[in-house]
Amino acid sequence: MTGDTDMTEPVIRRLESAEELFAAAGGDYLLRSDAAPEESLEQQGVAWAAADGGFAFGGSQDGPGLVDWLTVIGTPETAGALLRHALESLPRRPYGFSVPRGTDLRALDFSEPETWDFMAFDPAWGVELPTLPAEARVTELLPSPAADAEIGDFLKLANPSHSAKPGWDAIQTWGVVRDAEGALLACGAYCRRDGGNGYLASIGTRPDTRGQGLGAAVSAWLTRRSMANADGFCALGHWHPNEPARRIYARLGFRTTHRMTSGRFAA
């Protein structure tokens, strides 16, 4: 590394506690959604912060100092430096990573590139969640072996790339819409992080009933459940580009806070 390059690299420091990470992040929504502040980094993993405000974090169930998935936040330039620093510092490569879109990844050998947007709804913004006409059709379906099987089969058709798998412990409830015969038309999951924040996942509508506002109604119903549960905020992620989905969430009051790219490293 040349002297000129050193001058342009941000100063990066290792963080030794969750408190340091949350202080460096300044209330970042993606960090607050993915990490539980009451669990120390000594148990969860490792983190770094750049002098200009970017940060990186990751944890692993395999032991301190290891990372299964590395998440980097900041400008694309700072994120690139943090990603390089973290990969050089870790005793093994993580399974994958997420960085801001626009980060230079040409030097990395990875697969399964995905682009996605992270959105949040925070009642502190003073945004009123609208009531949609079709919301009256949404009913609750609590997780159970039978419900998980029904939802799992439905999502294969309605949303094959769904993220929250039926049976996951984080799923608190499902919001569903059925037809007169009881067949599923739309569904979505309300999940809760260990840190006390809600998020929506696995929202899907049967292809032949799209355009009727059922997905939007489920999303509104689930967000209302999150707010009634006194979550600090409600979040969701969706693949990019997906302008119809983005418009639905934006109309409900969600804001895009992060535009990300992810990838997986070879085993």
N, C-alpha and C positions, 0 to 999 in steps of 0.2 A: 504494500500500500504506500503510495507516494505521500510526500508532505502536503501537496496541494489537496489530495483527497481527504487527509486527516482534518484539514481546516474546514471542510464542508460537512463532515460527519457530525451529527448531534452528540452531545455528551449524554451517555446512557449510564444509569446506575441500577444496581440490583435492589429490589425491594424485599424487605425481610418480614413483612406482616401484611395481613389483609387491611389493617388500618392505614398503612402507608399507601397501599394500592388505591383504596377508595379516596384518600386525600389527593393523590396525584390525578385521579380520574375526574374529579370535580363533578360528581353526580351523573356520570355518563350512563345513559339508559341501557346500552347493550351490556356493559359490565354489571349493572345492577340486576339485569335480567338473568345473566348467566352465572353469577357468583353469589354465594351466600356470605354476607359480611361477618356472621358470627363464627365462621369456620376459618381457622388461621391458615396462612399459606404454608406453614410448616407441615400441615396435614394435607393440604390440597395440591400444592405444587410450587410454582415460582412465578415471579413477575419482574418486569423492568419498566423504567420510566425514562423518557427522553427530556432533556432540559427545555425543549420547546413545547411540551405538553402531550406528546404521544406516549402510549404505554402498550405493553404486551403482557398477557397472562395466560396461564394454562395450568391444569391440574391432572392428576392421575390417581387411580385407585391402587397402583402398584407400588407407591411409596413416595416419600418426599424427594423433591428435586427432579422428578420425572414428569413428563407432559404427554398426555394422549392427544390433545388438540390445542393448538396454539392460536390465540386470537390477538390481533394487533389493531390498534386504533390510533388514528392521527392523520396527518397529511400523507399523500402517497409517498413523498420523498422521505419523511420521517419513518413511515411504516416500513419502507424498504430497509432502512438502516437498522431498525429494531428487529425485523425478521432475521436479517443476517446475523446480528449480534446474538439473538436467542439461539439460533440453530448452531452457531459456533460454540455456545456455552453449554448446551445440553449434552448429557452423556449419551443420549440416543435421539434419533429423529422422532418427532411425534408422528402420529398416523396421518395428520393433516393440519391444515391451517386456514384461517380466514383473515383477509386483509382488505383495506379500502380499495375499491375499484380504481384503477389507474396506477397501482403499485407496480413497479418494474419487476416482473417475475421471469425474465428471459433466461437468467442463469440457473433457474431451478428445474429439476427433473421431477415432474409431478403429473398426475393423471386426474381424470374426472373433474375438470374445471367447471365451476358453477357460479353464476352471478345471482345475487339476491339482495333484496332490500329489507331493512329492519324498520318497523314503524311502531310508534308508541301513542297511547292515549293517556294523558295525565290530567286528572280533574283540577290540578293546580293551575292549569292554563285558563280555566274559566269557560271551557267549551262545553256546551250542552249537548248531550247525546240525543239525537233525534229518535222519536218513536216512529217506526215504519209500519204501514198497514198490515203487512204479512207477518209481523212479529206475533200477532195474536194466534197464529197457527203453530208457533214453536212450542214444543213440550219438552220436558226433561226426561232423559234416559240415563239412569245411574249405571256406572260400570258394574258388570256381572259377567260370568262366563257366557250366558246367552246373549247379553247385549254386545259383548266384545265380538262374538262370532258374527252377529248380524251386521254390526258396523264394519267389521273387517271385510266381509264379502261386498258390502255396498261400496266401500272406498276403492276397491279394485276397479270399479267402473267409474265412480264419480270423481276420484282424485288419486290416480295410481301412484303419484309421487308424494303422498301424504307423509308428514313427519312424525306426528304422534301416533304410535301404534296402539291399537286397542289392547288394554291390559297393563299399560304403563302406570306406575304408581302416581306419577304427577297429575294424571287426569282426574279431575274432581267430578266432572259430569259432562254429559253430552247434551247438546240442544238439537232436536230433530224436528223435521216436518214430514208428515205422512199423508198419503191420499186417503180417500174414503174407505178403501179396503185395508188400510194399515200398512201399505208398502212405503218404504222410505223414499222420500223425494230429495231431502237435503239433510246435512248433518254438520256438526262442528264440535270441537272439544274445548272446554275451559280447563286449563291446567294451572298449577301453582308452583312457583319456584320455592326452594328452601328459604330464600331471602325475603319472602312475603310479597312477591309481585306476581300478578296474573299474566297469562298469555293465552292466545287463541291459536289453535292448530287444527290441521286435518279437516278444513272446511271443504265440503264437496256438495255438488248438486247433480242429480241425475241428468245426463245429457239432454234428454228429450223434454225436460222442464226448465232448462236454463232460459234466462231472460224474463222471468216472472218475479224477480226480487227475492227469491227464497234464500240464496246465499247471503245477501245483505241482511235479511231479517234474522237469520241464525247468528250472524256476526254481531248485530246490535244486541240481541238477546244475551249472548255470551258476555259481551262487554258490560252490559248492565249487571249481570251476575258478579262479574269481577268487582265492579264499583260497590255493589251491595255487600261484598265480602271485605270491604275496606282495604283492598289492595292499594299499595302505593301508586301503582300505575298498571296499565294493561298493555301488553306488547304482542306483536306478531311478526312473522317473517314470510315473505313470498318471493317466488322465483322472478327474476327480471330477464327480459321484459314481460310484464303482464299488466298492461295499462287498464283493462277492465277491472281487475282486482284492486289496483291502486286507487282508481276512482271511487270504488265502493267504500274502501276504508277511509279515504280522505273525506268523503261526505259524512262519515260517522264522527269525524274529528280526529282521526289518527294522522300523525305527521311522520314523514320519512326522516329518520335521524341518522341512518348509516346506509351507505351503498357499498356492498361488499362483494368480494370474489373469494371463493374457496377452492381448495384442491387437496388431493391425497398423495402422500409419498409412497413410493414402492416399499413393500414389506422388507 
